[in-house]
Every structure is written in C-alpha cells, then in structure tokens.
C-alpha cells in the first residue's frame, strides 16, 4: 500500500486533467470528486477512474469546458443535456440547481442526460445535507446492458446506483447502493485480484447463479443479477425498472438513441427542503430519533453493532485525512500510467 496526502494527490489529479484538455474548473471537479470517493472507501469509483476520464478528454469523448444546456422544464423541474461534459463537473451543478428550486418551491428536480460517467453518487450528497436538505439521486447508463431482469439470463438494465442523503442532528445519513447484486467495478476488481465474489452475484449463459467472477469475461459472458439474487431478485428488478423510468424515460433518451454513448450517464436528482413543511431543526430531531432507534436494536454480534448508512465512510474519511489515502499496487499502476502519459509526476508518498 502507498499513502498520499489528500491535498497533494488532488492537486496532482487536477494537473493531469488540465494536461488532458480540461479547463481549470472542470479539472478541479474531476480531481475533487474522484479523491472524495477514495476518502470514503468507494475505491472502484475513485482515482482508479482517472485514466478513463483523461482518455475521454484526450480523445474528445468528453468536453473540457462548458455547462449543461437546459432543454425544458417548469418551476421545480428541469431537463438538462450535458453534451458529454464530465459528470464529475456537471453533478454539483445539478444538485445546486435542485437546491435553489427547493428554496423557492420546497422541492427541485433536475433530470440530466448525456453526462460522462458521474462516478460515486455518495460524494454529491453532502452538498445538500450540509444545507439541511434531503437529496435523492438515481443514475442509469443507456448504452450499457449488464443486469438481467429476474427470471432472465440475458442483460437489459445497467447497474443503476441509487443514493440518498438526509441531515440529522448529528452526522448525515449517506446511502449509496447499486441495484444489481454487485457493481460491475467490484466484479472486475475480484477478477484482477483472482478472488471469488462474496456471494452468487452473476448469472451464467446457462442460467446458473455463480460467485465465479471469471465468468464475467467468458464467451458467452455471465451477467449481473439484480439486487435480491436468486430468491428475491424480483425486488431488484422492480427497483431497476423504477430507476430507468425516472431517468431514461423522463429524459426521453433511451437505449435506442444512446447506442454509441459508452459510459455516459442519465441522472435524476431531487432535493427536498424540510423547511417547506415545518421547522428544519424539528425535522433533524425526528430524523435523529429514527437513526437512534435503529442503532439501539440488539445486535446479533455484540462486536458488530447496527450502523447508520454512511457512518463507516465518514469515519474512514476522517482517518485518511489524517493519515493519508491508501492505494493498492494495482491502483498505483494506473496512476503511474496517468503520470507518464500526461507528464505530471506523482507527488511524494507518506
């Protein structure tokens, strides 16, 4: 493992993005949000994705500057077209716009299509919770088919992450989950490390559930199972359909239009201001009571008490801000490629 101070590795990533053709503002957002994911332990969506972002910029698949275009909307909802700007740059804009609408109308929604890969949704939640607002984000990838519907063995859905952020009287609730049994990035990590998956998360071409990650690269390849797996996958299928109705259908930009869009995402961002319905501190107290009651449940294993979603990520962030962010040899190899390709040496490690 190698460790780097967060400010140093963030500045390095920004310099790489600028070398690849991003404006200062776009490069800063790419670096900030990839490092934010690493700080919180979302490794598959942290700096390991820097190479992808830099390559998109260099090849013209991502725009290095600009802003999303408002296509249509009403007072508290808007449709945006990002025209392949990096999602790491457009997502904070979408959250900010939804927050502004929520101040005026109690709620605000932005549906945004054709934004390059947004990475970890969790890193955008605190933008709203820090202002005392609730936020929900859903994301789909219209050019990707990797998740089978329950009862099927061929893919139709993308993995479709869902994230929720809620302020409380203490730490916010931060929830980020894929609607497939595992995110594709975790399957690829298992393949790279030569390890089996922790549970049967794939469906083979023969229709069998398996924990063998290698089948994901077979010919014919296995596909991701929906959340719930072999017994309860109908629940995950319903959630995946829900996600794609709220993203692809609402944006009126589906798979038949996005065949060549690669990893570009369509997102749905909704913010609610609790102050529109009553005292904002009263809401936080109610939210805190719900969290406290959950955590007071008698644990199965006393050494593993019930945790609030996001608490582990927030604790890890504090630790890594003090001790440095740790990176595996596999990730360092990817970062070294970026350093050499864009003539920006990695900073000194700790």
N, C-alpha and C positions, 0 to 999 in steps of 0.2 A: 504493500500500500504506500502511496505517496500522498503527502498533505500539502495544501496550498492555502494561504490566507484568502478569504473571500474577496476582499477588495482587489488583490493583486490578480487573481485568476479572472475576475470580472473585467478588469481593465484590459487584460490580455485578449480575452474573447472579443471585446469591443473593437480592439485594434485589428484583429483578424477580419471581422465583419466589414470594417471600413476598407481594408485592403481588397476585399471581395466585391466592393462596389456599393455598399450601403452608406447612406447619409449618417451623420453623427447621431441623429435622433433614432433612426432605425437600428443602427448598430448597438446603441446603448440599450435599447429594449430587448434585442436578441440576447445580449450578454446577461442582462439583469435577470431575465425570467428563466433562462436555462440554468444559471447558477442558483437561483431561488429553488428550483426543483431539486438540485443536488443537496442543497442545505437541508431540505425537508425529507430527503431519503427517496425521492422519486427518480431513481438512477436511470431508468430507461428513457426518461424524458428530460434529462439534464444535458450537460455538456457532451455526452456521447452523441447527441444530435447536432452538435455544432458543425461537423463535417457536412451533413446534409444541407443545413442552412447556407453554408458558404458555397457549396456546389450549386445550389439553386440560384444564388445571386450571380455567381460567375457565369453560369450558362444562360442567364436571362429568364429562368423559370420563375424567379422571384423578383419583384421590383424593389429597387434600393431606396426609393423615396416616394412620397406621395401620401394621400389619405383616401380612405374608402369613400365611395360615392353613394349618396342617399338616393335610392331608387323610387321609393314610395313610402306612405305611412299616414298615420293620423296623430292625434295629440300625444298618445302614450305608447305608440308602437311604430317602429321604422324598419324597413328592409334596406340593407346596405349591400353593395357589391364592392369587394376589396380588390378585385382585378389582380389577384396574386401577390399582394403585399404580404410580407411575413406576418403570420398570425401572432407571433410574439410582440409585434408592434401594434397590430390592429385591435387585439383583445382589450388592452387597457382603455382604448378609445371607446369601444363598445360598452364596457362597464361604466365608464364615466358618463356617457350619454344616457344610459338607462338610469343611472343615479340622478341625473339632472331632471329627467322626466318624472321620476318618483318624487322629487321635492315638490313639483308642481301638481302632480296628479295622484300621488300615493303609490303609483307603480309605473314602471317603464320597461319596455321590451325592445331589444334590437335583435333582428334575425340577419345574419351576415353570411353571404355565400362567397365562394372563390377566395378564401383567405388561406395562404400557405400554412402548413401544419402548426397548430397552436400549442403543441407540447402539453405540459401538465396543467390541467384546469385549476388545480388547487392554488397555484401561485397568483391567481387573479381574484380570489375570494376576499382576501383581507382588505382590498381596495374599498369594498362595500361595507364589510363588517366594522372596519375602523370608524366609519361614519354612522354607525348604529343601524345599518340597513341589512336586510336579508337578501341573498342572491342565489339564483339557480342558473346553472349553465349546462346545456347539452351540446354534444358535438357529434357530427357524422362525417364520413368521408365518401362522397358519392361515387368516386371512381374505384372504390375498394369493395370487394366482397370476400369476407373471411370467416363469417359466423353463420352457421347453419340454423335455420328455424327448428324448433322442437319437432322431432319426428322425421327430420330430413338428414341427409348426409352430404348434401352439396350446399355451398355457401350462398347467402343472399345479403345479409347485413354486414356493415362494418362494425368494429368492436364498440363504438358508441359510448364514450365515457360520459358520466353524469357527475356533477359536483354541486354541493350545497354549502353555503356559508351563512352562519347565524351568530349575531352578537349575543353575549350573555353578560352577567355582572362580573365574570372573570375572563377566562380565555374563550375565544370564539369556537363554535363547532365548525369544523372544516372536514367535509366528507367528499371523497373523490374515488369513484369506482368505475370499472369497466363493466358493461352489460354483457360481456362474454365471461366465461369461466376464468380466463386469464387474458391479459392484454398480449397482443402479438409480440411486443418487445420482450416480455418475460419468457415467452417460448423460445425466442431467438437467443436470449441470454442462457437458457438451460442448454440449448444446442451447443453454444460456444464453450460452455463450461463442462460439457459432457455429462450432464446430470439429468435424471428423470424429473418430470413435473411432480409437484406435491400431491396431485390428485388427477384422476382421468378428466382432462380438460379438452381433449381433442377427439374428433370423430373420424375414423379412417374411411377410405373409399368403400370398404366392405360394410360400413355401418356400425363398427365396434367403437366403444369408448376406450381411450388409451391415455396413459401417462408418459408414453414414449415420445419425447419432443422431436426425435429424428424423423418421425413420420410426417412432420410439417413440411419437410423438404423432399419427401418421397415423390414418386411418379407412378400413379396419381397421388397427390398430396392429401393429407388429412386436413380438416378444417376445425375452427374453434367451435366449441359447444357453447350454447347460450347459458347465461347465468342460471344456476339451478341444476345443470347437468342432466344425467340420465333420468333422474326421478322427478325433478321439479323444473326442468328446462322450459316448460310452458310459461312460467312466470317471467323468465328472462326473455323469452320470445315476445311476450306482450310488452315488456319494457323497451326492447329494441324497436318494435314497431312504433310505440309511442314516441321514442326519440326521433325516428326518421320522419314521422308525420309532422312533428313540431319543427324540424329542421329542413329536410329536403322538400316536403310537400309545401310547407309555408313559404319557402323561398322560391318555389316553382322552378327548381333547378335540380333535377334528379339524375339518375344513373345514365339514362339515355342521352343526356346533354353533357355529361361530365366524363365521358369515357377516357379522355386523354388528360385529365386533370391531376393524375398522380395522387399525392398525399394531401392535396388541397382540401380544406375542411369547410363545412357549413355549420354555423353555430347559432344557438338560441340563448340569449342572455336576458334574464328577467330579474329586476330589482324591486323589492317592496320596502317602503318606508313605514315602519310600525307607528311612527308619529302621526300618520294619517288616520289611525284608528283609535288612538289614545296616547297616554303618557309613554314616552320612549323608555324611560327608566323602569316603568311598570312592566313593559314587555320584557326587558332584560331580566327582571326579577323572576318573571314567570318562566322564561327560558332556563334560567339558572336552576329553578326548582325542579324542572323536568330532568336536567342533567344530573343534579344531585341525587334525585330519587333513583335514577338509572344506576349510578355508581354505588349506591347503597345496597344494591342487590347482593345477596350472599354469593360469593364466588365458588365455583366448582373446585378450583385450586386456590387456596389462600395466598399463594405466592404470585398469582396472576389475577389481580382484582379487575373488575369491569372498568373499561376506559372510555373516555369521551372520544368520538372520532376527531382526529387531528391532534390529540394531546401528545402522542408519540412523535409526530412530525415536528411539532413546535419545540419539544424537548431536545430532539436531535439538532434542530437548527441552532438553538442556544449553545449546545455543546460544540458544534462545528464552527460557530462564530468565534468561540474562544480558543479552540484547539486546532482549527484549520479543517478544510474539507478533505476527506479522504477519497482517493481514486485508485481503482484497481489497475493492475498492469494492462489489462485489455483496454480500459478507457484511456490510459496514458498513451497507448499506442495510437489511438485515434487522434488525441490531442497533438501528439508529435507530428502526425501527418499534416494537420492544420498549420502547425508552426512552420514546418518546412515549405509547404505549398504556398503560404502567404507571407513568408519571410518575416515572421514575428516570433522570436524565441520565447519559449515558455518561461514564466518567472521562476525564481528560485523557490524550491520547496522548503518546507519546515523540517 
